[in-house]
Amino acid sequence: MTAPRRVFVCGYARTPIDQAGGPLGTVSLSELVALTLNAVQRDASDADWTRLDQLILGSRLPDTSAPLSLPRQAAKLAGLPPQVPGLCVDRGCASGLDAVILGARQIQCGEGHLVLAGGADHAGPRPPAAEARLAGIMQAHGVTQSEIDRFAREAHPPARVDPRTVSPAPALSADVPAPPEMTRTREGDLLAPMATGAAVVLLASEQGIARHGLMPLAEYLGSATAAASQAGVGPVAATEKLCARLGLVPHDFDLFEMAAASAAQAVAVCRELGFDPFSEQVLPEGSTLTLGHPAAMTGARLVGEAARRVGDHKAFRALASAGVTQGVALALRRV
């Protein structure tokens, strides 16, 4: 059996994150994705897109604005060759992360050299079971009200114009911070507000890098998926499984990104993995509580942001995770 091919993140683009009722909510998901695809194409100007092996997108499929044909629609709007196949995946808030993992595995097993992967979502109604699934996490993990309020207050970078952010609305060039009146549960937890956005990363093999003149940001180390018996700590189970597979421990990573469904979940997951939820190594680009949570997009954004920080030598190894009861985790390292 041949060894798995090495996989690298070689590009990243996203739209700003917009809140419910904002201008991005009137733009179709295929148009939002197309904007990010065009941005990646501009950055990888020497790439031969006729040799793109697949476009994989995470999307919450029950949303009628996100049909199964979303990748093909977005590819057409972005001017990608018509022979590029598309795949849509749904694992709720881990959909964008799963899309990246599927793309990486396609390259690892020798079935491609160049894959675009990401996710997109519109701000919509919160899943009815969201609050119920997170009930009890504060008590089970000893998360206090002051920790919840501190996490929501401190994980809040200023709105910024990101050079990798592309927008269809000229007036919206930076993220729109989540409103301060976040949804508070009966237990006192704070839920991440649903939001709108799209993100895409470019994955390539070593051969793909040479063929298309790409510059890697970070190397994909691996991924894992796991389910937990208790809601909220799925990312813990996935991260522990991934670390065991890689022969590492969580402290071997100096950057931790997480698609937190709530403040209590973020604090609990960090605590279980040995991370300080208030340190600079955790969510340095902002949390889903303060930026907003385009559920199917967030995982891809976390990978892109982590890859960029690794590429900028602000971290050596990075972890990205998502999920509630089911968890998904992905690891990157400096090239």
Secondary structure, DSSP 4 states (H G I P E B T S, - for coil): -PPPPPEEEEEEEEPPPEETTSGGGGS-HHHHHHHHHHHHHHHTTT--GGG--EEEEE--TTSTTS-TTHHHHHHHHTT--TT--EEEE--GGGHHHHHHHHHHHHHHTTS-SEEEEEEEE---PPPTTHHHHHTTHHHHHT--HHHHHHHHHHS-PPP---TTB--SSTT--S--PPPSS--B-TTS-BBPPBEEEEEEEEEE-HHHHHHHT---SEEEEEEEEEE-SSTT-HHHHHHHHHHHHHT--GGG-SEEEEE-SBHHHHHHHHHHHT--TTSTTB-TT--HHHH-B-HHHHHHHHHHHHHHHHHTTS-SEEEEEEESSEEEEEEEE--
